[in-house]
């Protein structure tokens, strides 16, 4: 997939880039592409807000995890504090996504002598 690089984006894909890709590849109008991308993100957020995990096959999972309350220490003051129970969101990439991003990370360790 060609990612549109904008001079100010520093190589980071932003939502506007995704809208442009949908516009170019699917043939939607810009307004339809914007609506489609917004609907997808809103549905993901809605399901997470309802306490549901979200799994996008061959991409990643968004997993909600409950963390219990616990005691901790403020590293600056040494004061003991209580951290409330909370729900945290974690992103777990699929094996396919990991493979596609790691394919050039390993160097050839064989000597070429």
Backbone as a chain_set.jsonl record, in Angstrom:
{"seq": "XXXXXXXXXXXXXXXXXXXXXXXXXXXXXXXXXXXXXXXXXXXXXXXXXXXXXXXXXXXXXXXXXXXXXXXXXXXXXXXXXXXXXXXXXXXXXXXXXXXXXXXXXXXXXXXXX", "coords": {"N": [[0.841, -1.168, 0.0], [0.651, 2.135, -0.928], [1.655, 4.812, 0.954], [0.598, 8.026, 1.471], [2.809, 10.6, 1.682], [3.154, 13.45, 3.494], [4.714, 16.633, 3.648], [4.717, 17.707, 6.255], [4.141, 15.602, 7.923], [6.14, 13.948, 8.866], [6.657, 11.283, 8.126], [4.632, 9.89, 9.363], [1.626, 8.168, 9.346], [-1.478, 9.638, 9.151], [-4.94, 10.279, 10.056], [-6.115, 11.744, 7.94], [-4.534, 10.926, 5.804], [-5.334, 8.27, 5.573], [-7.986, 8.649, 4.814], [-7.524, 9.83, 2.308], [-6.335, 7.64, 0.99], [-8.479, 5.792, 0.945], [-10.25, 7.264, -0.611], [-8.815, 7.339, -3.069], [-8.371, 4.571, -3.69], [-10.804, 3.166, -3.445], [-12.705, 4.614, -4.729], [-14.595, 6.273, -3.699], [-16.245, 9.426, -3.059], [-14.553, 12.299, -1.674], [-15.933, 13.096, 0.6], [-17.494, 10.814, 1.152], [-15.431, 8.99, 1.638], [-14.288, 10.131, 3.917], [-16.458, 9.873, 5.693], [-16.659, 7.054, 5.771], [-14.203, 6.267, 6.979], [-14.45, 7.62, 9.422], [-16.726, 6.306, 10.462], [-15.744, 3.696, 10.855], [-13.723, 4.148, 12.835], [-15.334, 5.241, 14.875], [-17.043, 3.079, 15.46], [-15.22, 1.206, 16.457], [-14.371, 2.613, 18.757], [-16.853, 2.786, 20.1], [-17.505, 0.104, 20.696], [-15.349, -0.556, 22.366], [-15.849, 1.246, 24.45], [-18.111, 0.073, 25.472], [-17.059, -1.996, 26.794], [-16.151, -4.118, 25.324], [-13.777, -6.199, 23.657], [-11.864, -5.599, 20.663], [-11.251, -7.159, 17.644], [-9.395, -7.205, 14.776], [-9.058, -9.035, 12.118], [-6.002, -10.378, 10.928], [-4.707, -8.014, 11.425], [-4.797, -6.558, 14.087], [-5.529, -6.617, 17.656], [-7.554, -4.892, 19.981], [-7.42, -4.75, 23.279], [-9.129, -4.809, 26.308], [-8.151, -4.53, 29.631], [-8.581, -5.299, 33.014], [-7.262, -3.697, 35.793], [-6.255, -4.211, 39.065], [-6.654, -2.316, 42.115], [-3.799, -0.895, 43.703], [-0.928, -0.578, 45.849], [1.646, 1.838, 45.706], [4.758, 3.611, 45.289], [5.694, 6.969, 45.324], [8.209, 7.912, 43.256], [9.695, 10.244, 43.421], [9.234, 11.491, 45.904], [9.093, 9.41, 47.692], [6.845, 8.838, 49.025], [4.122, 6.795, 50.044], [1.525, 5.706, 47.964], [-1.857, 5.183, 46.776], [-3.024, 3.464, 44.042], [-5.805, 3.603, 42.018], [-8.227, 1.077, 41.044], [-8.534, 0.218, 37.635], [-9.349, 0.28, 34.101], [-7.413, -0.703, 31.401], [-6.297, -0.092, 28.076], [-4.966, -2.155, 25.647], [-2.883, -2.735, 22.817], [-2.587, -5.275, 20.586], [-0.638, -6.478, 18.179], [-1.212, -8.461, 15.218], [0.23, -11.617, 14.162], [0.761, -11.506, 11.449], [0.914, -8.724, 10.987], [3.118, -8.122, 12.606], [5.094, -9.611, 11.289], [5.146, -8.273, 8.836], [6.186, -5.826, 9.576], [8.62, -6.416, 10.728], [10.279, -7.582, 8.874], [12.707, -6.638, 7.805], [14.433, -6.389, 9.93], [16.367, -8.087, 10.91], [19.777, -8.715, 10.792], [22.18, -10.057, 8.527], [24.068, -12.537, 9.849], [26.114, -14.076, 9.002], [29.512, -14.466, 8.149], [31.14, -12.868, 5.444], [33.546, -13.673, 4.432]], "CA": [[0.0, 0.0, 0.0], [1.382, 3.389, -0.945], [1.221, 5.76, 1.976], [0.844, 9.394, 1.042], [3.696, 11.299, 2.613], [3.008, 14.896, 3.469], [5.934, 17.213, 4.193], [4.642, 17.986, 7.683], [3.738, 14.434, 8.707], [7.332, 13.258, 9.373], [6.575, 9.849, 7.893], [3.579, 9.314, 10.182], [0.331, 8.067, 8.694], [-2.523, 10.274, 9.952], [-6.286, 9.951, 9.59], [-6.326, 12.373, 6.628], [-3.873, 10.065, 4.821], [-6.194, 7.098, 5.398], [-9.12, 9.13, 4.013], [-7.039, 9.974, 0.928], [-6.161, 6.301, 0.422], [-9.82, 5.257, 0.662], [-10.733, 8.061, -1.74], [-8.113, 6.927, -4.293], [-8.421, 3.135, -3.991], [-12.157, 2.625, -3.468], [-13.496, 5.386, -5.672], [-15.57, 7.102, -2.998], [-15.962, 10.864, -3.054], [-13.799, 12.614, -0.454], [-16.883, 13.113, 1.7], [-17.821, 9.416, 1.46], [-14.23, 8.388, 2.228], [-14.193, 10.665, 5.285], [-17.514, 9.236, 6.47], [-16.324, 5.636, 5.952], [-13.124, 6.184, 7.965], [-15.026, 8.038, 10.706], [-17.619, 5.232, 10.936], [-14.898, 2.602, 11.343], [-13.132, 4.538, 14.114], [-16.402, 5.403, 15.86], [-17.503, 1.747, 15.854], [-14.176, 0.643, 17.329], [-14.468, 3.31, 20.046], [-18.123, 2.452, 20.748], [-17.405, -1.248, 21.258], [-14.422, -0.491, 23.5], [-16.543, 1.953, 25.53], [-19.084, -0.876, 26.026], [-16.308, -3.037, 27.483], [-15.874, -5.228, 24.406], [-12.513, -6.196, 22.932], [-12.033, -5.486, 19.22], [-10.24, -7.933, 16.911], [-9.408, -6.996, 13.329], [-8.301, -10.177, 11.613], [-4.754, -10.147, 10.195], [-4.164, -6.69, 11.739], [-4.488, -6.403, 15.514], [-6.623, -6.634, 18.62], [-7.577, -3.888, 21.029], [-7.842, -5.569, 24.415], [-9.355, -4.11, 27.574], [-7.721, -5.329, 30.781], [-8.88, -4.688, 34.312], [-6.137, -3.69, 36.724], [-6.693, -4.039, 40.447], [-6.044, -1.233, 42.892], [-2.548, -1.349, 44.303], [-0.101, 0.417, 46.53], [2.887, 2.153, 45.0], [5.541, 4.643, 45.961], [6.079, 8.092, 44.482], [9.674, 7.827, 43.189], [10.315, 11.535, 43.716], [9.146, 11.821, 47.332], [9.129, 8.199, 48.498], [5.553, 8.727, 49.697], [3.287, 5.671, 49.649], [0.265, 6.153, 47.372], [-2.774, 4.126, 46.366], [-3.465, 3.603, 42.657], [-7.16, 3.065, 41.898], [-8.51, 0.052, 40.038], [-8.846, 0.874, 36.362], [-9.312, -0.538, 32.892], [-6.419, -0.183, 30.464], [-6.441, -0.565, 26.706], [-3.69, -2.555, 25.045], [-2.893, -3.011, 21.382], [-1.805, -6.481, 20.325], [-0.558, -6.686, 16.732], [-1.293, -9.845, 14.762], [1.504, -12.162, 13.665], [0.949, -11.0, 10.087], [1.379, -7.342, 11.1], [4.488, -8.161, 13.124], [5.958, -10.092, 10.215], [5.287, -7.24, 7.8], [6.993, -4.711, 10.069], [9.929, -6.904, 11.181], [10.97, -8.357, 7.854], [14.059, -6.148, 7.519], [15.117, -6.058, 11.183], [17.447, -9.015, 11.224], [20.961, -8.572, 9.949], [22.814, -11.316, 8.157], [25.182, -12.714, 10.796], [27.155, -14.899, 8.395], [30.687, -13.755, 7.644], [31.269, -12.948, 3.995], [34.979, -13.794, 4.117]], "C": [[0.887, 1.231, 0.0], [0.806, 4.314, 0.105], [1.588, 7.145, 1.492], [1.693, 10.09, 2.088], [3.505, 12.795, 2.427], [4.242, 15.49, 4.129], [5.892, 17.409, 5.708], [4.333, 16.766, 8.532], [4.917, 13.619, 9.236], [7.241, 11.742, 9.214], [5.519, 9.152, 8.73], [2.279, 9.318, 9.395], [-0.724, 8.655, 9.626], [-3.877, 9.965, 9.326], [-6.569, 10.536, 8.202], [-5.676, 11.547, 5.517], [-4.73, 8.832, 4.527], [-7.401, 7.482, 4.553], [-8.699, 9.257, 2.556], [-6.855, 8.619, 0.247], [-7.499, 5.659, 0.067], [-10.408, 5.964, -0.553], [-10.126, 7.557, -3.053], [-8.387, 5.472, -4.67], [-9.829, 2.585, -4.135], [-13.032, 3.369, -4.468], [-14.621, 6.173, -5.017], [-15.26, 8.567, -3.282], [-15.166, 11.128, -1.779], [-14.718, 12.596, 0.766], [-17.252, 11.686, 2.116], [-16.637, 8.71, 2.118], [-14.063, 8.85, 3.675], [-15.226, 9.994, 6.174], [-17.18, 7.774, 6.762], [-15.257, 5.468, 7.033], [-13.654, 6.559, 9.348], [-15.916, 6.945, 11.295], [-16.801, 4.088, 11.527], [-14.318, 2.95, 12.718], [-14.191, 4.681, 15.205], [-16.922, 4.052, 16.347], [-16.49, 1.063, 16.773], [-14.276, 1.282, 18.715], [-15.736, 2.918, 20.807], [-18.053, 1.083, 21.402], [-16.449, -1.285, 22.446], [-15.09, 0.183, 24.698], [-17.574, 1.055, 26.209], [-18.391, -2.05, 26.724], [-15.988, -4.245, 26.629], [-14.472, -5.083, 23.801], [-12.821, -6.11, 21.438], [-10.893, -6.237, 18.546], [-10.435, -7.684, 15.428], [-8.461, -8.035, 12.742], [-7.13, -9.739, 10.732], [-4.201, -8.741, 10.395], [-3.792, -6.608, 13.21], [-5.749, -6.566, 16.344], [-6.432, -5.481, 19.591], [-8.192, -4.587, 22.229], [-7.968, -4.706, 25.667], [-8.956, -5.043, 28.709], [-8.035, -4.575, 32.052], [-7.643, -4.808, 35.188], [-6.685, -3.414, 38.114], [-6.027, -2.813, 41.071], [-4.768, -1.781, 43.526], [-1.846, -0.21, 44.999], [1.165, 0.612, 45.722], [3.61, 3.247, 45.777], [5.887, 5.726, 44.94], [7.608, 8.108, 44.432], [10.372, 9.136, 43.557], [10.353, 11.808, 45.226], [9.27, 10.602, 48.235], [7.817, 7.947, 49.23], [4.761, 7.534, 49.147], [1.959, 6.216, 49.127], [-0.578, 4.95, 46.98], [-3.21, 4.423, 44.929], [-4.802, 2.895, 42.534], [-7.226, 1.939, 40.871], [-8.917, 0.77, 38.754], [-8.839, -0.141, 35.233], [-8.305, 0.105, 31.947], [-6.649, -0.828, 29.097], [-5.063, -0.953, 26.188], [-3.912, -2.923, 23.587], [-2.015, -4.221, 21.158], [-1.784, -6.726, 18.813], [-0.645, -8.174, 16.387], [0.089, -10.317, 14.308], [1.804, -11.633, 12.273], [1.46, -9.552, 10.107], [2.812, -7.301, 11.609], [5.47, -8.594, 12.051], [6.192, -9.006, 9.177], [6.136, -6.068, 8.276], [8.395, -5.132, 10.478], [10.766, -7.525, 10.076], [12.391, -7.891, 7.549], [14.858, -5.849, 8.782], [16.327, -6.926, 11.461], [18.584, -8.86, 10.234], [21.499, -9.959, 9.627], [24.043, -11.469, 9.053], [26.298, -13.587, 10.225], [28.292, -14.021, 7.891], [30.763, -13.919, 6.139], [32.737, -13.036, 3.575], [35.24, -14.888, 3.145]], "O": [[1.778, 1.355, 0.839], [-0.399, 4.565, 0.132], [2.739, 7.412, 1.145], [1.317, 10.153, 3.259], [3.676, 13.327, 1.331], [4.767, 14.91, 5.079], [6.92, 17.291, 6.375], [4.268, 16.879, 9.756], [4.703, 12.673, 9.994], [7.702, 11.001, 10.082], [5.514, 7.923, 8.8], [1.877, 10.343, 8.845], [-0.851, 8.217, 10.769], [-3.954, 9.455, 8.208], [-7.202, 9.878, 7.377], [-6.207, 11.476, 4.409], [-4.839, 8.402, 3.379], [-7.802, 6.725, 3.669], [-9.434, 8.838, 1.661], [-7.177, 8.463, -0.93], [-7.635, 5.051, -0.995], [-10.997, 5.324, -1.424], [-10.843, 7.371, -4.037], [-8.61, 5.17, -5.843], [-10.036, 1.625, -4.878], [-13.994, 2.808, -4.993], [-15.504, 6.685, -5.706], [-14.152, 8.908, -3.694], [-15.11, 10.271, -0.897], [-14.325, 12.135, 1.838], [-17.315, 11.386, 3.308], [-16.819, 7.923, 3.047], [-13.736, 8.052, 4.553], [-14.909, 9.588, 7.291], [-17.395, 7.304, 7.879], [-15.396, 4.615, 7.91], [-13.342, 5.893, 10.335], [-15.863, 6.686, 12.497], [-17.14, 3.57, 12.591], [-14.405, 2.154, 13.653], [-13.959, 4.278, 16.345], [-17.212, 3.899, 17.534], [-16.868, 0.417, 17.75], [-14.267, 0.581, 19.728], [-15.698, 2.738, 22.024], [-18.493, 0.916, 22.54], [-16.715, -1.975, 23.43], [-14.917, -0.258, 25.834], [-17.882, 1.245, 27.385], [-19.049, -2.981, 27.187], [-15.593, -5.288, 27.151], [-14.04, -3.978, 23.474], [-13.903, -6.499, 20.998], [-9.721, -5.994, 18.832], [-11.514, -7.925, 14.886], [-7.24, -7.93, 12.853], [-7.263, -8.842, 9.9], [-3.332, -8.305, 9.64], [-2.61, -6.591, 13.552], [-6.863, -6.641, 15.827], [-5.312, -5.138, 19.97], [-9.36, -4.973, 22.195], [-7.048, -3.975, 26.035], [-9.369, -6.202, 28.747], [-7.79, -3.373, 32.159], [-7.052, -5.881, 35.31], [-7.481, -2.496, 38.31], [-4.985, -2.345, 40.612], [-4.67, -2.967, 43.842], [-2.133, 0.964, 44.766], [1.692, -0.329, 45.129], [3.12, 3.735, 46.794], [6.321, 5.427, 43.827], [8.247, 8.3, 45.466], [11.533, 9.12, 43.967], [11.353, 12.288, 45.759], [9.527, 10.748, 49.43], [7.685, 6.968, 49.966], [4.736, 7.298, 47.939], [1.341, 7.074, 49.757], [-0.07, 3.834, 46.866], [-3.709, 5.51, 44.641], [-4.927, 1.726, 42.9], [-6.404, 1.855, 39.959], [-9.572, 1.812, 38.798], [-8.38, -1.272, 35.393], [-8.342, 1.314, 31.72], [-7.131, -1.956, 28.993], [-4.113, -0.177, 26.28], [-4.991, -3.364, 23.191], [-0.831, -4.206, 21.496], [-2.791, -7.134, 18.234], [-0.212, -9.031, 17.157], [0.996, -9.511, 14.097], [2.955, -11.345, 11.945], [2.343, -9.198, 9.325], [3.631, -6.534, 11.103], [6.55, -8.017, 11.917], [7.311, -8.837, 8.693], [6.747, -5.382, 7.457], [9.283, -4.284, 10.567], [11.886, -7.961, 10.342], [13.204, -8.686, 7.076], [15.857, -5.132, 8.721], [17.227, -6.512, 12.192], [18.39, -8.87, 9.018], [21.287, -10.912, 10.377], [24.949, -10.636, 9.022], [27.311, -13.813, 10.887], [28.067, -12.973, 7.286], [30.48, -14.996, 5.615], [33.125, -12.547, 2.514], [36.39, -15.123, 2.775]]}, "num_chains": 1, "name": "protein.A"}
